[in-house]
Amino acid sequence: MNNKGNYAKLLDYWSPPLDAGEPVGCIATTFTFSPVFFEEECLSRFTKMETHPDTDGPLYLIEREEKLVGLCCATVLVDQHHCRGNRSLRWDMIPAKLKTGVLHSKVALLYWSNLIRLIIVSANLTKEGYRRNQEIFSVLDYKEKGHVPIDPLNNVIDYLKDVIQVSLFNEDHPALQRWMELLDKISAVRVDWGKLNSEIPRKAVKIFPVFLKPGGKDGLTRLKDYWNMFSYTPPDYAEVTSPFFDPPEGKNLPASNIWKILRQKGPAKVVYKTTAEDIPNEENSILIHGPKTLSKNAPIHRPGVKVDFRLLSEKVKSDAVETIRSIHLKTILLKNNEWVLFMIGSSNFTTPGLGIGKSGNYEANLVYIVSKSHNKKEYKNLFNSNLKGEKTKKNIRFLEEIKPGEDDINSLEFEILPECFDSLIFNKEKQKSAYIEIHFHSKDLPAGFEIKVDNNGNILYNETRWQNDKRPLFKKVIWDSKSIPTGFRVRWTGSRGYAYWPVIVLSQKALPPPEELKDLPLEVLIHIISSARPLHQILKKYLSPKGDKIEISDFTPTIDFHKKVDTRSFLLRRTRRISNALCSLRQHLERPVFTEETLHWRLYGPVGVETFIHAIKKEAQSEEEKAFLLAELALELSKVKPVVTNNSLKAATIKSELKHVIRQIQKDTKLMQKKIRSDMRDYVKKTFKAALKWI
């Protein structure tokens, strides 16, 4: 449900609008997490993927490779109690290692080249959160000449920088650098866009962030501060929607403190909206899923003070079919005759959820405030944004024991990774063995620890080897297997089970391409380069299980492009086709580039310039043809005129990398030049000289 009380599909907002541009990067935080759901549902929409793993097999892997490799960052920060699971190493999964509380915020910051989208939501990044539960969310879109207030974006950037630095201690951590790089990119573009968004029209709904962290100002105090910014008269009415509350035996500080926001004299009312159930054998009674302290903590000695309960149903009808959808949304609404304030987000109505005391959680919420006299329509919309619930005339009973809340870490059954285990980083340099870097944050490691590859007893590293290596903080272990793990299991003496230690990559360059993209024939590469269709569509027929291949028609005889050189004895009929492909390649390289990763893919990826060079060297049928085609390629690269936008890579950066490629091609042809005719040798030398001059 969105902030105007309308039902919508949260996943739809991971898909970009038509004018959003190219995906640049995304960051998300969550408490519980499903890596498969995030990868196949959220990331696929963010990058506009067309294939699906269940139906397209290798084509999905190819498209996923092409789409994810171009992102400067795709990272999910997951509370350490739930950070586990297999995934593609093209995106990072980082455990939030907090000393107190949990990472309970649900934030998604999505950046396409023409749009920044901020999503604040009550739903975890799981199938249940996005598809099954009743949740609430808000979406703020920032773009050039937009009108959305800039403060929430400014605050979420600061919040995300803070929470990642609490979780990752090493400033050189590659995942931290990618995270910060994306936030810096967003900060750079928001400067220009923010100039248009800094002034809020008087009639507009005001939007403010309520990001909470341990030891900071609590959520209810923040709400009171925001209310007092606009109204001299306190609210006289409050509504609270929450699936979880403090346990019955506690003081229930939220239930006490909310009355400190409301008027201290005269009538005041608090309505709690939650689920309930009938009590067997008691027809006139109902059991509220909350503690008695919700009602008991009200200042009942005052006349006009009232506590009420509204019952929320988890039964939802759609097309005459009734399904169970758990209540998981969290809201607080404050109102008087002139103003209404509505907070939505991740905070349950609990002591840690609202950040009361020093043991609060990391939470993320948005507050909407509007005046009735300035905007009667939005005042009404905001007041009606919450689920209404049903009144009951039955006798109300309360739970004497409440199930542990979702943020109750004492209810979890598995181990968390001790802080001393810093990071596992996979890397592979060209022509060298792959390896995994083991980084420890301190030498205070638990006795008997072992880092296991799987359940079969294969051990990557353990205490015995660590002691023999003189207790290093850093260890590099050679990795010989073709299969790259996405995480390892860690045990130690006295552990209840295993803790999960996710692997990240040093850079995208360390990961090999899918097998389907290795050693593609030159003619297939020509077909790819010459086509405007996406890579996975081009390769669909080539990779067909029936063995069908891309049909390459007979090539027409080439013409003499350089009259001073007699090419008749060495140029193959495909020269014209390659020449056309080179022109298409130049046009492809001229398109705006928004990340260095995209530039690297275009130049050095499995269907990039470097691969095209290798295919020419491998399949050319003479040294003269090889030298001629490589010289033509260098000449075409020198003519690239990059199209640059405000937030794309600079032309100088692209040209510098192209010049490096041209010099490498020139180096490759030097040995060939000794074996070719003098007129061709002269032509090749002149071509490279011209190419390096023009670039």
C-alpha positions as CSV (number, residue, x, y, z in Angstrom):
1,M,0.0,0.0,0.0
2,N,1.4,3.5,-0.8
3,N,1.1,6.6,1.2
4,K,-2.3,7.6,-0.3
5,G,-4.1,4.5,0.8
6,N,-4.0,2.9,-2.6
7,Y,-2.9,-0.6,-3.2
8,A,0.0,-1.2,-5.6
9,K,2.7,-3.7,-6.4
10,L,5.9,-2.8,-4.7
11,L,8.0,-4.7,-7.3
12,D,6.7,-2.4,-10.0
13,Y,8.7,0.4,-8.5
14,W,12.0,-1.4,-9.1
15,S,11.2,-1.0,-12.8
16,P,12.3,2.3,-14.4
17,P,10.0,4.7,-16.1
18,L,10.5,5.1,-19.9
19,D,12.6,8.2,-19.5
20,A,14.8,6.9,-16.6
21,G,17.8,6.2,-18.7
22,E,20.5,3.5,-18.1
23,P,20.9,1.7,-14.7
24,V,23.9,3.0,-12.8
25,G,23.6,1.4,-9.4
26,C,21.4,0.5,-6.5
27,I,21.7,0.1,-2.7
28,A,19.3,-1.5,-0.3
29,T,19.1,-2.4,3.4
30,T,16.9,-5.1,4.9
31,F,16.5,-7.2,8.0
32,T,15.4,-10.6,6.7
33,F,16.5,-11.4,3.1
34,S,16.2,-13.7,0.2
35,P,19.1,-13.4,-2.2
36,V,17.3,-15.4,-4.9
37,F,14.2,-13.1,-4.7
38,F,16.4,-10.0,-4.8
39,E,18.4,-11.2,-7.8
40,E,15.6,-12.6,-9.9
41,E,12.9,-10.2,-9.1
42,C,14.3,-6.8,-8.0
43,L,17.6,-6.6,-9.9
44,S,16.1,-8.0,-13.0
45,R,13.5,-5.2,-13.0
46,F,16.0,-2.6,-12.1
47,T,18.2,-3.5,-15.1
48,K,15.3,-4.2,-17.4
49,M,16.1,-7.8,-18.0
50,E,14.0,-9.7,-20.6
51,T,14.9,-13.3,-19.7
52,H,14.1,-15.5,-16.7
53,P,16.2,-18.3,-15.2
54,D,13.4,-20.9,-15.2
55,T,12.7,-20.6,-18.9
56,D,15.8,-19.1,-20.6
57,G,18.7,-21.0,-19.0
58,P,22.0,-19.8,-20.5
59,L,20.4,-16.8,-22.1
60,Y,19.4,-15.6,-18.7
61,L,23.0,-16.0,-17.5
62,I,24.3,-14.0,-20.5
63,E,21.8,-11.2,-20.1
64,R,22.4,-11.1,-16.3
65,E,26.2,-10.8,-17.0
66,E,25.7,-8.0,-19.5
67,K,23.3,-6.0,-17.3
68,L,25.0,-6.4,-13.9
69,V,28.6,-5.9,-15.1
70,G,27.8,-2.4,-16.1
71,L,26.6,-1.3,-12.6
72,C,29.1,0.7,-10.5
73,C,27.4,-0.8,-7.4
74,A,24.6,-3.3,-6.6
75,T,24.7,-4.0,-2.9
76,V,22.4,-5.1,-0.1
77,L,23.3,-4.5,3.5
78,V,21.6,-7.3,5.5
79,D,21.3,-7.6,9.2
80,Q,24.0,-10.0,10.3
81,H,21.5,-12.5,11.7
82,H,20.0,-13.0,8.2
83,C,22.9,-12.5,5.9
84,R,23.3,-15.8,4.1
85,G,22.5,-17.6,0.8
86,N,23.8,-18.2,-2.7
87,R,23.8,-15.5,-5.2
88,S,25.6,-14.0,-8.2
89,L,28.9,-12.5,-7.2
90,R,28.1,-9.6,-9.6
91,W,26.4,-8.0,-6.6
92,D,27.5,-7.6,-3.0
93,M,25.7,-8.9,0.1
94,I,27.2,-7.3,3.2
95,P,26.4,-8.3,6.9
96,A,25.5,-5.3,9.1
97,K,27.7,-6.0,12.1
98,L,26.1,-3.8,14.8
99,K,27.2,-3.9,18.4
100,T,23.7,-3.0,19.7
101,G,20.3,-3.5,18.1
102,V,19.7,-4.7,14.6
103,L,19.6,-3.3,11.1
104,H,15.8,-3.1,10.7
105,S,15.5,-0.4,8.1
106,K,14.1,-1.2,4.6
107,V,15.5,1.3,2.2
108,A,16.2,1.1,-1.5
109,L,18.1,3.8,-3.4
110,L,17.9,3.2,-7.2
111,Y,19.9,5.3,-9.6
112,W,19.3,5.4,-13.3
113,S,21.1,8.0,-15.4
114,N,18.1,10.3,-15.5
115,L,16.3,9.4,-12.3
116,I,17.1,8.8,-8.6
117,R,14.4,6.8,-6.8
118,L,14.1,6.5,-3.0
119,I,11.9,3.7,-1.6
120,I,11.1,3.6,2.1
121,V,9.1,0.5,3.0
122,S,7.9,-1.7,5.8
123,A,8.7,-4.8,3.7
124,N,11.8,-6.9,3.9
125,L,13.5,-7.9,0.7
126,T,11.8,-11.3,0.6
127,K,9.0,-12.9,-1.4
128,E,6.7,-12.6,1.7
129,G,7.5,-9.0,2.1
130,Y,7.0,-8.0,-1.5
131,R,4.3,-10.4,-2.6
132,R,2.3,-11.8,0.3
133,N,2.2,-9.4,3.3
134,Q,0.1,-6.3,3.7
135,E,2.9,-3.6,3.7
136,I,3.1,0.1,3.2
137,F,5.7,2.0,1.2
138,S,6.5,5.4,-0.2
139,V,8.4,6.3,-3.4
140,L,10.2,9.6,-4.0
141,D,11.5,10.3,-7.5
142,Y,14.3,12.8,-8.1
143,K,15.0,14.1,-11.6
144,E,16.1,17.3,-13.3
145,K,13.4,20.0,-13.0
146,G,11.6,17.8,-10.4
147,H,9.7,19.1,-7.4
148,V,10.2,16.5,-4.7
149,P,11.8,17.8,-1.5
150,I,15.5,17.2,-1.4
151,D,15.9,16.7,2.4
152,P,14.9,13.0,2.5
153,L,17.5,12.2,-0.2
154,N,20.2,14.2,1.6
155,N,19.4,12.4,4.9
156,V,19.3,9.0,3.4
157,I,22.7,9.5,1.8
158,D,24.1,10.4,5.2
159,Y,22.3,7.5,6.8
160,L,23.6,5.0,4.3
161,K,27.2,6.3,4.7
162,D,26.9,5.9,8.5
163,V,25.4,2.4,8.6
164,I,28.0,1.0,6.1
165,Q,30.9,2.4,8.0
166,V,29.6,0.8,11.2
167,S,29.5,-2.5,9.4
168,L,32.8,-2.4,7.4
169,F,35.9,-1.4,9.3
170,N,38.4,-1.5,6.5
171,E,38.4,1.7,4.4
172,D,39.9,-0.2,1.5
173,H,37.1,-2.8,1.5
174,P,36.0,-3.1,-2.1
175,A,32.3,-3.3,-1.2
176,L,32.6,-0.2,0.9
177,Q,34.3,1.7,-2.0
178,R,31.6,0.6,-4.4
179,W,28.9,1.7,-2.0
180,M,30.6,5.1,-1.4
181,E,31.2,5.6,-5.1
182,L,27.5,5.2,-5.9
183,L,26.5,7.6,-3.1
184,D,29.1,10.1,-4.4
185,K,27.7,9.9,-7.9
186,I,24.2,10.5,-6.5
187,S,25.4,13.4,-4.4
188,A,27.0,15.0,-7.5
189,V,23.8,15.0,-9.6
190,R,21.6,15.9,-6.6
191,V,23.5,19.2,-6.3
192,D,22.1,20.5,-9.6
193,W,18.7,18.8,-9.2
194,G,18.4,19.9,-5.6
195,K,18.5,23.6,-6.5
196,L,15.0,23.1,-8.0
197,N,13.7,21.1,-5.1
198,S,14.9,23.1,-2.1
199,E,11.8,25.3,-1.8
200,I,8.6,23.6,-0.8
201,P,5.3,25.2,-1.9
202,R,3.1,26.3,1.0
203,K,0.3,24.0,-0.1
204,A,2.5,21.0,-0.7
205,V,2.7,18.0,1.7
206,K,5.9,18.3,3.7
207,I,8.1,15.3,3.8
208,F,10.7,14.6,6.4
209,P,12.9,11.5,7.2
210,V,13.0,9.7,10.5
211,F,16.1,7.6,10.4
212,L,16.9,6.1,13.8
213,K,20.1,4.5,15.2
214,P,21.2,3.4,18.7
215,G,21.8,6.2,21.0
216,G,20.1,8.8,18.8
217,K,16.9,10.8,19.4
218,D,14.0,8.4,19.6
219,G,11.2,8.3,17.0
220,L,8.4,9.7,19.1
221,T,10.5,12.7,20.1
222,R,11.3,13.2,16.4
223,L,7.6,13.2,15.6
224,K,6.9,15.8,18.3
225,D,9.7,18.0,16.9
226,Y,8.3,17.9,13.4
227,W,4.8,18.6,14.7
228,N,6.0,21.6,16.6
229,M,7.7,23.0,13.5
230,F,4.2,23.7,12.1
231,S,1.6,23.7,14.8
232,Y,1.4,25.6,18.1
233,T,-1.4,23.3,19.1
234,P,-0.6,19.7,20.0
235,P,-2.4,16.8,18.3
236,D,-5.4,15.4,20.1
237,Y,-5.7,12.1,18.2
238,A,-3.2,9.3,17.4
239,E,-3.4,6.1,15.4
240,V,-0.9,3.3,15.7
241,T,-0.6,0.4,13.3
242,S,1.9,-2.3,14.2
243,P,2.2,-6.1,14.1
244,F,4.5,-6.2,17.1
245,F,4.6,-4.6,20.6
246,D,6.6,-4.7,23.7
247,P,6.2,-7.8,25.9
248,P,3.5,-7.7,28.6
249,E,5.9,-7.8,31.5
250,G,7.7,-4.6,30.5
251,K,7.0,-0.9,31.0
252,N,6.0,-0.4,27.4
253,L,7.6,3.0,27.0
254,P,6.1,3.6,23.5
255,A,2.6,3.3,24.9
256,S,3.5,5.7,27.7
257,N,5.5,8.2,25.6
258,I,2.9,8.7,22.8
259,W,0.7,10.4,25.4
260,K,3.5,13.0,25.9
261,I,3.0,14.1,22.3
262,L,-0.8,14.6,22.6
263,R,-2.5,17.5,24.3
264,Q,-2.0,17.4,28.1
265,K,-5.4,18.9,28.9
266,G,-8.8,18.1,27.5
267,P,-10.0,15.2,25.3
268,A,-7.4,13.0,23.6
269,K,-7.5,9.6,22.0
270,V,-5.2,6.8,20.9
271,V,-6.3,4.1,18.5
272,Y,-4.3,0.9,18.2
273,K,-4.8,-1.1,15.0
274,T,-3.7,-4.7,15.0
275,T,-4.9,-8.2,14.6
276,A,-7.1,-10.2,17.0
277,E,-8.7,-13.6,17.3
278,D,-11.9,-15.0,18.8
279,I,-11.6,-16.7,22.2
280,P,-12.9,-20.3,22.1
281,N,-16.0,-20.8,24.2
282,E,-16.3,-17.1,24.9
283,E,-18.6,-15.7,22.2
284,N,-18.6,-12.1,23.5
285,S,-14.8,-11.8,23.9
286,I,-11.9,-11.2,21.6
287,L,-8.2,-11.5,22.1
288,I,-6.1,-8.5,20.9
289,H,-2.6,-9.4,19.7
290,G,-1.0,-7.0,22.0
291,P,-0.2,-6.4,25.7
292,K,-2.5,-4.9,28.2
293,T,0.0,-2.0,28.8
294,L,-1.3,-0.4,25.5
295,S,-4.4,0.5,27.5
296,K,-3.0,0.6,31.0
297,N,-0.3,3.2,30.3
298,A,-2.9,5.9,29.2
299,P,-3.5,8.8,31.7
300,I,-7.0,7.4,32.5
301,H,-7.4,9.7,35.4
302,R,-7.9,12.6,33.0
303,P,-11.5,13.2,31.7
304,G,-11.9,12.8,28.0
305,V,-8.9,10.4,27.5
306,K,-9.7,7.2,25.6
307,V,-7.9,4.2,24.2
308,D,-9.5,2.3,21.4
309,F,-8.7,-0.7,19.3
310,R,-9.5,-1.5,15.7
311,L,-9.2,-5.0,14.3
312,L,-7.3,-5.6,11.1
313,S,-8.1,-8.6,9.0
314,E,-5.5,-10.7,7.3
315,K,-8.1,-12.1,4.9
316,V,-8.0,-10.3,1.6
317,K,-10.4,-11.0,-1.3
318,S,-9.2,-10.7,-4.9
319,D,-11.4,-11.8,-7.8
320,A,-13.6,-13.6,-5.3
321,V,-10.7,-15.6,-4.0
322,E,-9.8,-15.1,-0.3
323,T,-6.2,-15.3,0.7
324,I,-4.3,-14.8,3.9
325,R,-2.0,-11.8,3.8
326,S,-0.1,-11.1,7.1
327,I,-0.2,-7.6,8.5
328,H,3.3,-6.2,8.5
329,L,2.9,-2.5,7.9
330,K,3.9,0.0,10.6
331,T,2.4,3.5,10.8
332,I,1.8,6.3,13.3
333,L,-0.7,9.1,12.6
334,L,-1.2,12.3,14.6
335,K,-4.0,14.8,14.0
336,N,-5.9,17.8,15.2
337,N,-8.4,20.0,13.4
338,E,-5.7,21.8,11.4
339,W,-2.8,19.4,10.9
340,V,-2.2,15.8,10.2
341,L,1.1,13.9,10.4
342,F,1.6,10.4,9.1
343,M,4.7,8.3,9.5
344,I,5.4,5.1,7.6
345,G,8.4,2.8,7.4
346,S,10.2,0.1,9.3
347,S,9.6,1.0,13.0
348,N,7.4,-1.3,14.9
349,F,5.7,0.2,18.0
350,T,8.3,-1.3,20.3
351,T,11.1,0.2,22.4
352,P,13.9,-0.8,20.0
353,G,11.8,-0.1,17.0
354,L,11.3,3.5,18.0
355,G,14.9,3.9,19.3
356,I,14.0,4.5,22.9
357,G,17.1,4.0,25.0
358,K,20.6,3.1,23.9
359,S,19.7,-0.3,22.5
360,G,17.5,0.9,19.6
361,N,17.6,-0.4,16.1
362,Y,18.7,1.2,12.8
363,E,15.3,2.1,11.3
364,A,14.1,4.2,8.4
365,N,10.8,6.1,8.1
366,L,9.2,9.0,6.3
367,V,6.9,11.6,7.8
368,Y,4.2,13.4,5.8
369,I,2.7,16.6,7.2
370,V,0.0,18.8,5.7
371,S,-2.3,21.6,6.8
372,K,-6.1,21.4,6.3
373,S,-6.5,25.1,5.6
374,H,-3.7,25.1,3.0
375,N,-4.6,21.8,1.3
376,K,-7.9,20.2,2.4
377,K,-7.7,17.5,-0.3
378,E,-4.3,16.2,0.8
379,Y,-5.2,16.6,4.5
380,K,-8.1,14.2,3.8
381,N,-6.0,11.8,1.7
382,L,-3.3,11.6,4.4
383,F,-5.8,10.9,7.1
384,N,-7.4,8.2,5.0
385,S,-4.0,6.6,4.1
386,N,-4.0,4.1,6.9
387,L,-5.9,0.8,7.1
388,K,-9.2,1.6,8.8
389,G,-9.9,-1.6,10.8
390,E,-13.1,-2.7,12.4
391,K,-14.6,-1.6,15.6
392,T,-15.6,-4.2,18.1
393,K,-18.3,-4.3,20.8
394,K,-16.9,-7.5,22.3
395,N,-15.0,-7.7,25.6
396,I,-11.3,-7.2,24.9
397,R,-8.7,-9.5,26.3
398,F,-4.9,-9.1,25.9
399,L,-2.1,-11.5,25.3
400,E,-0.3,-12.5,28.4
401,E,2.6,-13.8,26.3
402,I,3.5,-12.2,23.0
403,K,5.4,-14.0,20.3
404,P,9.0,-12.6,19.8
405,G,9.0,-9.6,17.5
406,E,10.8,-9.9,14.1
407,D,13.6,-7.8,15.5
408,D,14.1,-10.0,18.7
409,I,17.5,-11.4,18.1
410,N,17.2,-13.7,21.1
411,S,14.7,-15.8,19.2
412,L,17.1,-16.6,16.4
413,E,18.5,-20.1,16.3
414,F,21.7,-19.8,14.3
415,E,25.1,-18.2,14.9
416,I,26.2,-14.8,13.8
417,L,29.7,-14.2,12.5
418,P,32.0,-12.8,15.2
419,E,33.3,-9.3,14.5
420,C,36.9,-10.5,14.1
421,F,36.1,-12.2,10.8
422,D,36.3,-9.2,8.5
423,S,36.0,-10.2,4.9
424,L,36.5,-12.8,2.2
425,I,37.5,-11.4,-1.1
426,F,37.8,-13.3,-4.4
427,N,40.3,-12.1,-7.0
428,K,41.9,-13.4,-10.2
429,E,44.4,-11.5,-12.2
430,K,45.1,-12.2,-15.9
431,Q,47.2,-15.3,-16.5
432,K,47.4,-16.0,-12.8
433,S,45.7,-18.3,-10.4
434,A,42.5,-17.3,-8.6
435,Y,42.7,-16.8,-4.9
436,I,40.6,-15.9,-1.9
437,E,41.9,-13.2,0.5
438,I,41.0,-13.8,4.2
439,H,40.9,-10.7,6.2
440,F,40.6,-10.7,10.0
441,H,39.7,-7.6,12.0
442,S,41.7,-8.7,15.0
443,K,43.8,-11.6,16.2
444,D,41.3,-12.4,18.9
445,L,39.8,-15.3,17.0
446,P,37.7,-18.0,18.6
447,A,39.4,-21.2,19.6
448,G,39.1,-24.1,17.1
449,F,37.7,-22.0,14.3
450,E,37.5,-23.5,10.8
451,I,36.3,-22.0,7.6
452,K,34.6,-24.7,5.6
453,V,33.8,-24.7,1.9
454,D,30.8,-27.1,2.2
455,N,29.3,-29.8,4.4
456,N,31.8,-32.4,3.0
457,G,34.6,-31.4,5.3
458,N,36.6,-29.3,2.8
459,I,38.3,-26.7,4.8
460,L,39.6,-23.4,3.4
461,Y,41.4,-22.3,6.5
462,N,41.4,-23.1,10.3
463,E,43.0,-22.3,13.6
464,T,45.8,-24.8,13.2
465,R,47.0,-23.4,9.9
466,W,46.6,-19.9,11.2
467,Q,48.8,-20.6,14.2
468,N,51.4,-22.2,11.9
469,D,51.3,-19.1,9.7
470,K,52.1,-17.0,12.8
471,R,48.6,-15.6,13.3
472,P,48.3,-13.2,10.4
473,L,45.5,-10.7,9.9
474,F,45.6,-11.4,6.2
475,K,46.0,-14.7,4.3
476,K,45.8,-15.4,0.6
477,V,44.6,-18.9,-0.3
478,I,44.9,-20.2,-3.8
479,W,41.5,-21.3,-5.3
480,D,41.8,-24.0,-8.0
481,S,38.1,-24.9,-8.5
482,K,36.2,-23.5,-11.5
483,S,33.2,-23.1,-9.2
484,I,33.5,-19.8,-7.2
485,P,31.8,-19.9,-3.8
486,T,29.5,-17.2,-2.7
487,G,30.1,-17.8,1.0
488,F,31.7,-20.1,3.5
489,R,30.6,-21.8,6.7
490,V,32.4,-20.9,9.9
491,R,32.5,-22.9,13.1
492,W,34.4,-22.7,16.4
493,T,34.6,-24.4,19.7
494,G,31.3,-23.9,21.5
495,S,29.3,-22.6,18.5
496,R,25.7,-23.7,18.3
497,G,26.0,-24.2,14.5
498,Y,27.7,-22.5,11.7
499,A,27.9,-18.8,10.8
500,Y,27.8,-17.7,7.2
501,W,30.6,-15.6,5.8
502,P,29.7,-14.1,2.4
503,V,32.3,-13.7,-0.4
504,I,32.7,-10.5,-2.4
505,V,34.8,-9.9,-5.5
506,L,37.7,-7.4,-5.6
507,S,36.3,-6.0,-8.9
508,Q,34.1,-7.2,-11.7
509,K,37.2,-7.9,-13.7
510,A,38.0,-10.8,-11.4
511,L,35.0,-12.9,-12.5
512,P,35.1,-15.0,-15.6
513,P,32.3,-14.7,-18.2
514,P,29.7,-17.4,-18.6
515,E,31.0,-20.4,-20.5
516,E,28.5,-19.6,-23.4
517,L,30.5,-16.3,-24.0
518,K,33.9,-17.9,-24.2
519,D,35.7,-18.3,-27.5
520,L,32.9,-17.0,-29.7
521,P,33.8,-17.4,-33.5
522,L,34.7,-14.2,-35.3
523,E,31.6,-14.4,-37.5
524,V,29.4,-14.5,-34.4
525,L,31.2,-11.5,-32.9
526,I,30.7,-9.7,-36.2
527,H,27.0,-10.5,-36.1
528,I,26.8,-9.2,-32.4
529,I,28.7,-6.0,-33.2
530,S,26.7,-5.3,-36.3
531,S,23.3,-5.8,-34.7
532,A,21.3,-3.3,-32.7
533,R,19.5,-6.1,-30.8
534,P,20.5,-7.1,-27.2
535,L,23.2,-9.7,-26.8
536,H,20.9,-12.4,-25.4
537,Q,18.5,-12.0,-28.4
538,I,21.3,-12.4,-30.9
539,L,22.7,-15.5,-29.2
540,K,19.3,-17.1,-28.8
541,K,19.6,-19.1,-32.1
542,Y,23.3,-19.6,-31.8
543,L,22.9,-21.3,-28.4
544,S,19.7,-23.2,-29.4
545,P,19.6,-26.8,-28.0
546,K,18.8,-27.9,-31.5
547,G,22.3,-26.9,-32.5
548,D,21.1,-24.1,-34.9
549,K,23.7,-21.5,-35.6
550,I,23.6,-17.9,-36.8
551,E,23.3,-18.0,-40.5
552,I,26.0,-16.0,-42.2
553,S,25.2,-15.3,-45.8
554,D,27.9,-15.4,-48.5
555,F,30.1,-12.4,-48.4
556,T,30.3,-10.1,-51.4
557,P,33.8,-9.4,-52.7
558,T,35.4,-6.5,-51.0
559,I,36.4,-3.2,-52.7
560,D,39.7,-1.4,-52.5
561,F,39.2,1.1,-49.7
562,H,42.8,2.3,-50.0
563,K,43.9,2.8,-53.6
564,K,47.6,2.9,-52.8
565,V,47.5,-0.6,-51.4
566,D,46.8,-3.7,-53.6
567,T,44.6,-5.8,-51.4
568,R,43.4,-8.3,-54.0
569,S,45.8,-11.1,-53.0
570,F,45.1,-11.2,-49.3
571,L,41.8,-9.6,-48.4
572,L,39.0,-12.2,-47.8
573,R,35.5,-11.7,-49.0
574,R,34.4,-10.9,-45.4
575,T,36.5,-7.7,-45.3
576,R,33.5,-5.6,-46.2
577,R,31.4,-7.2,-43.5
578,I,34.2,-6.6,-40.9
579,S,34.5,-3.1,-42.1
580,N,30.8,-2.5,-41.5
581,A,31.1,-4.2,-38.1
582,L,33.9,-1.8,-37.2
583,C,31.7,1.1,-38.1
584,S,28.9,-0.3,-35.8
585,L,31.5,-0.9,-33.1
586,R,32.6,2.8,-33.3
587,Q,28.9,3.9,-33.0
588,H,28.4,1.6,-30.0
589,L,31.5,3.0,-28.3
590,E,30.2,6.6,-28.8
591,R,27.1,6.0,-26.7
592,P,27.1,7.7,-23.2
593,V,29.0,5.6,-20.6
594,F,27.8,6.1,-17.0
595,T,30.2,3.7,-15.1
596,E,33.8,2.6,-15.5
597,E,32.4,-0.9,-15.4
598,T,30.4,-0.4,-18.5
599,L,33.4,1.1,-20.3
600,H,35.5,-2.0,-19.3
601,W,32.8,-4.3,-20.6
602,R,32.7,-2.6,-23.9
603,L,36.5,-2.7,-24.3
604,Y,37.6,-5.8,-22.5
605,G,34.5,-7.9,-22.0
606,P,33.7,-11.2,-23.7
607,V,32.0,-9.4,-26.7
608,G,34.2,-6.3,-26.5
609,V,37.0,-4.8,-28.5
610,E,39.7,-7.0,-26.9
611,T,37.8,-10.2,-27.7
612,F,37.3,-9.0,-31.3
613,I,41.1,-8.5,-31.5
614,H,41.8,-12.0,-30.3
615,A,39.3,-13.4,-32.8
616,I,40.9,-11.6,-35.7
617,K,44.4,-12.8,-34.6
618,K,43.1,-16.4,-34.3
619,E,41.0,-16.7,-37.5
620,A,42.7,-14.4,-40.0
621,Q,44.1,-16.6,-42.7
622,S,47.3,-14.7,-43.3
623,E,49.6,-12.3,-41.5
624,E,48.7,-9.6,-44.0
625,E,45.0,-9.9,-43.4
626,K,45.6,-9.9,-39.7
627,A,47.7,-6.8,-39.8
628,F,45.4,-5.0,-42.1
629,L,42.2,-5.7,-40.1
630,L,43.9,-4.7,-36.8
631,A,45.1,-1.5,-38.3
632,E,41.6,-0.8,-39.6
633,L,40.2,-1.5,-36.1
634,A,42.7,0.9,-34.6
635,L,41.8,3.6,-37.1
636,E,38.1,3.2,-36.3
637,L,38.7,3.4,-32.6
638,S,40.6,6.7,-33.1
639,K,37.4,8.2,-34.7
640,V,35.3,7.5,-31.7
641,K,33.6,10.7,-30.5
642,P,32.0,9.9,-27.1
643,V,28.6,11.4,-26.4
644,V,28.8,13.0,-23.0
645,T,26.0,14.0,-20.6
646,N,26.1,15.8,-17.2
647,N,26.5,12.6,-15.2
648,S,28.3,10.3,-17.7
649,L,32.1,9.6,-17.9
650,K,34.1,12.4,-19.4
651,A,35.3,12.1,-23.0
652,A,38.9,12.4,-21.9
653,T,38.5,9.3,-19.7
654,I,37.1,7.3,-22.6
655,K,39.6,8.5,-25.1
656,S,42.5,7.7,-22.7
657,E,41.4,4.1,-22.4
658,L,40.9,3.9,-26.2
659,K,44.4,5.2,-26.7
660,H,45.7,2.4,-24.5
661,V,43.9,-0.2,-26.6
662,I,45.3,1.3,-29.8
663,R,48.8,1.1,-28.4
664,Q,48.3,-2.5,-27.4
665,I,47.0,-3.3,-30.9
666,Q,50.1,-1.6,-32.4
667,K,52.3,-3.6,-30.2
668,D,50.6,-6.8,-31.4
669,T,51.2,-6.0,-35.0
670,K,55.0,-5.3,-34.8
671,L,55.9,-9.0,-35.1
672,M,53.5,-9.4,-38.0
673,Q,55.0,-6.5,-39.9
674,K,58.2,-8.4,-40.4
675,K,56.3,-11.1,-42.3
676,I,54.2,-9.0,-44.7
677,R,54.8,-7.1,-48.0
678,S,56.5,-3.8,-47.8
679,D,53.5,-1.9,-49.2
680,M,51.2,-3.4,-46.6
681,R,53.8,-2.7,-43.9
682,D,54.0,0.9,-44.9
683,Y,50.2,1.2,-44.8
684,V,49.9,-0.4,-41.4
685,K,52.6,2.0,-39.9
686,K,50.9,5.1,-41.4
687,T,47.5,3.9,-40.2
688,F,48.7,3.5,-36.6
689,K,50.5,6.9,-36.7
690,A,47.3,8.5,-37.9
691,A,45.2,6.7,-35.3
692,L,47.4,7.8,-32.4
693,K,47.4,11.4,-33.7
694,W,43.6,11.6,-34.0
695,I,42.6,10.0,-30.7
